[in-house]
Amino acid sequence: MFKVFGNLKISIKLVSVVIFVALFIAAVGFLGMNDMNKINNRAMLLHDHNLKTIEDINSLKENYLEIKIALLQITYEAGQDSDKNEKNIKQINDLTKKNEELFVKIKEANGSIRVAKSKEDGEKDKNTIEKIDSSAKEYLDDSMKIVNFVGVGDYKSAISEIAKISEVSETLIQELGVLNNAAIEDSDRIYVANNDTYTNSKLIIVVTVLGFICSIALGLLTAISISRELKKVVDFAGYLGSGDLTKDIDINSKDEVGELAKALNKAKENMQLLISEIINSSSNISATSEELSATSEEVSAKMDMINQATEQITKGIHDLSATTSQVNASTENYCCNRCSN
């Protein structure tokens, strides 16, 4: 693997390191954001549904208890003034209206969270909601009966309905408690799920450390590979500068530095060949010079001989000229003597 990486182009090596680091950062960021998103969604579910449901259930319980107290007051405090009765009846109506609104919110919240539950748990919540709805309607009907009985002065019937509404109230409070416990269990499950997500997110630390180590190792491998090859090239340049042509660059990689090393080795071989040819040519020139020198000496000797022969010829010509002069003089004397006779 290291050999394959070493044969890659330098640009590819550097781009590989950058891409690896970028992918590592992206992976860590994605995992972190994914876990944070899960925790955030569960926290919103916990707040908007579970905790809000628990709060609404408690408000619902309190309102039903206040309604019951108001019913008891108008039933057992016979003969009280009509203003107080009207005030209690108004409170009962207002609380009943609030309970209806609260129960709608509870149903909607339970329906939303029921999707994330198992089928069995969802059915349990659905049955509980239906029981609460049924008991609430029965409670409302009985409350209205008591108000009507009190309104006509039939306190005996009102007291009879109070006993009945107490049973309905007990069932209603019990079912609200079941729903409240289910919401608490859901909150506990969300807490456990968030805690598990947090625990699993610790793996990001391990991934980060491993990625950090791998990034450093990859960076060092790239740097050392390039630095080592460049040092060999620098050393070769030093040998070449000092005139030592016996050294080679021992680099077998196929990257840019390896191609540079092959080119420099080829250039060195060409220099060696050129110097060898120059030396051979110098030897031939030296031999030719010696031959020319010998030829020059031979020509010089022959020139000396020619000079000597030329001197002898010149001397013979002088002698011949003198002899000719003497012959001419003798001829003239002879002619003169003949003319005299």
N, C-alpha and C positions, 0 to 999 in steps of 0.2 A: 504493500500500500504506500509506504514511504517512497519507494522507488517510482511508483506511478505518479505520486504527487511531485516528486523532484523533477520528473520529465515534463511537467506542465510549463506553459509559458508563464513568465513572471507576472504579466498582467492578469492571467487566469488565476494564478496563486493569490494575488492580492484581492481580486474580485471575489474569489472563493471565501477568503477570510471575512471580507466585509459582508457577504451574503449570509455566511454562517452566523455572524454576530447579530445581523439584522433579524434573521429568522428566529434566533434564540430569544432576542428581546421581544419580538412579536409573540412568540409562543408563551413566554412568561407573562406578558401583558394580557394575552387572551385568557390564559388560565386564571390569572388574578381577577380580571374583570368578570369572567364567568362566575367565579365563586362569590365575588362581591354582589353580582346581580341576583344570584340565588338567595344569598342572605338578605338582601334588600327586599326581594319579593316576599320572602317568608316573614320578614319584619312587618311589611305593610299588611300582609294577611293577618298576622298576629294582632296588629293594632286596629285595623279597620274592621275585622270580623270577630276574632276571638275576644279580645279585651273589650271591644265595644259591645259585643253580645253579652258578655258577663255584666257589664255596667247596665245595659238595658234590662237584663233579667232582674238584677237587684232593684232597679227603679220600678219594674213591673211588680215585684213582690211588695215593695213599700207602698205602692199605689193601691194594690188590692187590700193590704192591711188597713190603710187609711179609709178605703171605701167601707170595709167591714166595721171599723170604729164609728164612722158616720152613720151607718145603718143601725148599729147598736144604740147610738145616741138618740136617733129619731124614734126608735122602737121602744126602748126601756125608759126613756125620760119623757113619759107621757105628761101632757099638760104644759109642756114648755111653750114659750111664745112662738108664734108663727114665723117671726123673722129668723129665729135660730133654725127652725126646721127648713125654711127656704135656703138658708145659708148652707146647711148640711147637704140638702138635695142638690144645690148648685155645685158643691164640691164633689159629690158623687158623679154628677154628669161630666164635670171637667176631667176628673180622674179617669172616668171610663173612656172618654175621648182620647186622652193621653195614652191610655193602655192600648187602645186600638192602633194608634200610630206607632207605639213602641213595638207592638207585636208584628206589625208589617215590616219594620226594620229588622227584627230578629229573624223573620221568615226569609227575607231577602239575603241576609248575611249567611244564614245557615244553608240556603240554596247554593250560594257561591262557593262556600267551603266544602259542601257535600261532593262537588265535582272532583276534588282532590283526594277524597277518601275512598276506602274500599267499598264495594257494593254492599257488604253486610253492615258496615258502620253507617253508610248512607241511608239504608232502610231503617235502621234504628232511629236515626235523627228524624227521618220523615214521619215515622210513627209517633214519636214524641211530640213533634210539632202538631200533628193532627189531634192528639189527645189534649194538648194545651188549648188548641183552637176550640175544640168541642167543650172543654171545661169552662173556657172563658165566655163562650156564648151562653152556656147554662148559668154561669155566675151572673152575667149581665141580665138575663131573663129573671132570675130570682131576685136580683137587686131591684129591678123595676117593679116586680110584684110587691116587694116590701114597701117601696116608696108609695105605690098606689094604695096599699092597705092602710098605711099611716095617713095618707091623704084623706081617706074616708073615715078614719078613726077606728079601723078594725085592727087593733093592736094584737089581739089574740092570734089572728091569721099571720100577722107580721112576725110575731115571735116564733110561730111554727115554721115560717120560711127561713128565719134566722138559723134554726137548727139544721135545716136542709142546706142552707148556703155555707154553713160551717164545714159540712162534709165535702161539698164541691170545692170550697176554698182550700181544704187540706189536700185534695187530689191535685188541684191546680198548682199549689205551692210545691207539692212533691214532684210533679212533672217538670216544673220550672227548675227545680233542683237537679233533676236528671239532665236537662239541657245545659244547665250551668256546669255540671261536672263534665259533660261531653266537651264543652268549650274549654274547660281547664285542661282536659286530657289532650285536646287538639293543640293547645298552647304548649303543653309539655312536649308533644311530638315535634312541634316546630322548633322548640328550643334544642331538642336532641339533634334534629336534622341540621340546624345552624351550627351546633357544636361539632357535629361530624364534618360538616363542610369546612369549618375552621381548622379542625385537626387535619383533614385531607389537604387543606391549603398549605400546610407546613411542607408538603412535598415540593411546593414551589421553591422553598429554600434549598432543598436538596438539588432540584433541577438547576437552580441558579448557580449553586456552587460547582456542580458538574459542568455546566455550560461555561462558567468562568474559567475553570481549569482547562477545558477543551479549547477555549478561545486563546488562552495564554500559550498552551502547547502548540496550537496551530500557528499562532503568530511567531513564536520562537522558532518553530521548525522552518517557517518561511524565511525569517530573518537570518538564521544560521546557515541555511542552504545557500541563500544569495551571497551572504558575507564570505562564506568559505570559498565559494567559486570565484568571487571577485578578488580575494586575497591571492589565489593561485595565479590569476591573470596579472595582478600587480607584481608578484614575485617574478613571473616570466618577463614582464616588461623591464624589471630591474636587471635580470640576467642579460636580456637582449641589449640594454643600454650599455652594459659593461663589456659587450662583445662576445659573450658566451652563447654560442649557438648550439650547444649540446643538450640544452634543457628543453623539455616539452611541457605543455599544460595537460595535466592528467584530469580531464573533466569529460565524463561520458553522458552527462545529462543532455536532454533535447530541447532545453529552453534557450532563451536568447544568449545567456552567458556561455552555454555549451556550443552554440553556433559561433560565437565570437572566438572561443578557444580553438575550434577547428580551423577557423579562418587564420588565426594567428599562427597556429602550427603549420598551416600550409604556406603562409608568408615566410616563416623561418626556413622551411625546406627550400623554397624558391631562392631565398638569400644564400643558403648554403650552396645550391646549384650554381647560382650566379658567381659567387666567390670562387668556386671550383673551376668554372669556365675561365674566369679572369686569371687564375693562377696558371692554368694550362696555356692560355694565350700568352702570358708573360714568359713562360718557358720557351714557347715557340719563337717569340720575339727575340729572346736572349740568344737562342741558337742561330737565328737569322743574322743577328748583329755580329756574332762571332764569324759567321761565314763571310759577311760583308767586310769585316775587318781584315780577314785573311786575303780576300780578293783585292782589297785596297792596297795591302802590302805588296801583293804580287804585281799589281798594276804599277805601283810606285817603283818596284825593282826594274820592271820592263822600261819604264820611263827613264830611269837612270841609264840603262843600256842604250836607249834611243838617243839620249843626250850625248853620251860618249861617241856613238856612231856619227851623230851629227857634227860633233867637234872634229872628228877625224875627217869627215867629208869636207868640212869647211877648211881644214888645214890643207887637205889635198887640192882643193880648189885654189887656195892661195899659192900653193907650190906650182900648180898648173899655170896659174896666172903669171907667176914670175918667169916660169919657163917660156911661156908664150911671149912675154915681153922681151926676153933674151932672144928668142927666135926672130921676133919682129925686128929687133935691133940688128941682128946678124943679117937678116934679109935686106934691110935698108943699106947696111954697109956694103953688102955684096952688089946691090944695084948701083950704088954710087961708084964703086970701083969700076964696074963695067961701063958706066957712062964715061968715066974719065979716060978709059982706054979707047 
